[in-house]
Amino acid sequence: MDAGTYLHQFLFGFYPYIALTVFFVGSLLRFDREQYSWRADSSQLLRKRQLRWGSNLFHFGVLVVFAGHLVGFLMPEPIVLAFMSEHAHELLAMVGGGVAGVAAIIGLSILIHRRLSDPRLRSNSRPWDLLIVALLWVQLALGLATVYFSSARVEGYSFQALIYYVQGIVIFRPNNADLLVAIPWVYKLHIFLGLTIFLVFPFTRLVHIWSGFASVFYLFRPFQLMRTRRTPQARGVQGLK
């Protein structure tokens, strides 16, 4: 096995499991040991208009992109084909992912400009925070580039190969990396950078995303705690009864 083949097998055969293991185990350990850091620092008092537009566009776009990747690539093929053809599936991924990706990268660009152009925000930004934001921006740009490559039908591109590769990671398919040998470089870079974001996820402020998912379960609690607006005088009178 030459160096190029070995590197390919490592990056797309072994690296996914390293990244995902660190992602899950690291998130659990951080929640267990550093709960006070389980948040995103608020800066909503500064440049509220930019924050509102940038945050809404970015979060909407990213959520749609993530859900599209999760459902589009992991949904069993017989179920997908029961509702649409392979071509329609690919077209939906390109159009939906493209629109959501544009919204996300515009929103993230606004947030980056807001953070770098305001001295108070810039001085309160840690280098690691800026690095993860830059990684997200590049990943979104690569995702939009894959839409172009997909529409241009470049040599080696196969939508089904990408689906089988992602599903192969989940089911531990042997020699799964072989599916990407002929795939154009932009898809490989997009996959590698996405896995790298999973790898560094537990060490960044991105962990607050888990809190967003966990908050959904509050909707299904059998009871809710309510605070009253009783005045101190009313509470005192009730205590004397």
N, C-alpha and C positions, 0 to 999 in steps of 0.2 A: 504494500500500500504506500503510494507516494505521499508527500507532505500535503499536497492540495486535497487529495481524497480524505486523508486523515482529518484535516481541518474541517472539511465539509461534514464528515460524520460526527465530529465533536460538536460543532456549532448547531447542527440541526437534528442530531440524534441523541446526544447526552445533555447538552446545555439546556434544553427545555425543562428537563426534570430537575436540574440544579436550580434553575431560576424559580420554578414553581414550588419547590421544596422550601427554599429561602422565603418565598412570598408568604406561604401559609404558616410555617413554623415561626418565622421572624415576626409576623403580625401577632401571633398568639403570645410570644415572649414579650413583645413590647407592651401589649395590653396588660399583661400580668405584672410587669415590673415598672413600667413608666406610664401609668394611666394619665398623669397630669400633662404629659406631652401629646396626648391623643386628641389633638385639635389643630385647627388652622387658625393662625393669629389673625385677629380681626383688624381691618384698617378702614372700616366703613365710614368713619368720620371724615376721611379725606377724599376729595374728588368723588362724591357720591354718584354723580351722573355717569362718569366713565366706569365706575365699579358696577353700576346697575346694568348698563348695556353690555359691557364685557363679560361679566359673570353670567348673565342670563344666556347670552349667545353661546358662550363656551360650554356651560353645563348642559344646555339643551343638546348641542351638537355632539358632545362627548357621550352623553347617555344614549342617544340614538345610534351612534357609531358602535358603542360597546354592545348594546342589545342586538344590533344587526349582525355583528361578528359572532356573538354567542349563539343566536338562533340560527343564523344563516349557515354557519360552518359546522355546528354540532347537531343540528336537527337530522335525524336519520333520513337517508335519501328516499325510501318508499313513502314516508309521510310528506316530504316536499313535493314529490312527483304526483301525489294525489291531489295537490292543489294547483300546481303550475308545472310548466315544462322546464327543462334545464336552461333553455335560452331565457325564459321569463325570469327564472331565479337569478341568473347572472345579471340580467338587465336591471332587476330590482336592486341588487347589491350595488351596482354601479351608480344608478340614479339616486337611490336613497342614501348610500354612503357618501356620494359626491356632495349632495346638498347639505347633509349634516356635517361633513368635513369642512366645507366652506364656512358654515356658521361657526363651527368650533375654532377654526384657525383665525377668523376675524375677531371673535371674542377674546381669544388668547392674546392676539396682537395688541388689542386695546389694553388688556390687563398688563402686558409687558411694558407698553409705552407709559402707562400710568405709574407703574412702579419705578421705572428708570428715570422718568422726567421729573418726579417730585423728590426733592432732596430728603425730606423726612421719611418717605417710604423707602427710598434707596438706602439710607443709612440704617434702616431697621431690617433690611433684607440680608439674610445669611447667604454666603456663596452657594451652599448646597441647595437653597431654595431657588436661586436663579438657574442653577444647573438643571434641576428637574423640570423647570418651566421650559428651558431651552430644548431639553430632550423631547418634551411633549410637542413643542412646536415643530421640530424636525420630523417627528413621527407622523403628525397630521399632514405635513407637506408630502412625505413619502406616500401616505395613504392616498392623497389626491393624485400623485404621480402614477400610482398603480391604476387608477381609473382611466387615465389617458392611455397607458400601455394596454389595458384591457380592451379599450375601444379601438385601438390601432391594430390589435391582433398581431403583436410582434412574435417573432419566431421563438418557439419554446413555451409560450404561454399556454396554460391549461387550467381553467377554473376548477375542473373536477379534481385535478392533481392537488390543488391547494386545499380543497375540502377534505380529500382523503388524507392529506398530511396532518391537518389539524385533528381530525378524528383519530388518526393513528397515534397521536400523542396520548390521547385519553385512554385508548384501549391497549397501549403498550405494544404496538405492531412492530415486529422485528424489521430491521432495515428500512425504517420509515423515512430516513433522510434521503434515500434513493429517489423518492418522488420529486425532490426539488433539484435534481442534478441539472436538468435542462431548463429550469425556470429562470427567467431573466433576473439580473442582479437586483433590480429595484424591489422585487418581491422578497428576495432573500434578506436584503437590508431592512426592509419593513418588518419582517418576522423577527430578525435578530434584535433590532432596537426595541420592539414590543416586549420581547422576553427580558431584555435588560431593564426595562421599566418595571416589570414584575420583580426582578432581582433586587432593585434598590428601593422598591415600594416601602418595606417596613422601616426604613431608616430615614424617611422623609415625612413631610406633613401630609402626604397623600393618604396616610393611614386613616385620616378623618372620614374617608369615603366609607369605611366599615360602619361608622356611626350612622351615616345616612341610610345604609341598608338596614341596620338594626332598628332604626326608628319606625320602620314599617310595621314591626311587630306590636308597637303600642296601639295600633288601630284595632287589634284583635284582643286586647285585654278585657277580662270580664268586668273590670271596674276601673274607675278613674278617680284620682285624688283632685278635689276641688278646693280652692281657697275662697273664703268669703270676704266681703268688703265691709265687715262690721267694724265700727269705730271702737277705739279703746274704751270709751265710756259705756258702749253697749255690752262689751265683753265683761266689764266690771259689774254691771248691773246683773248680768246673767249669772256671774259667779256668786252673788249674794243670795240668789234664790235657793 
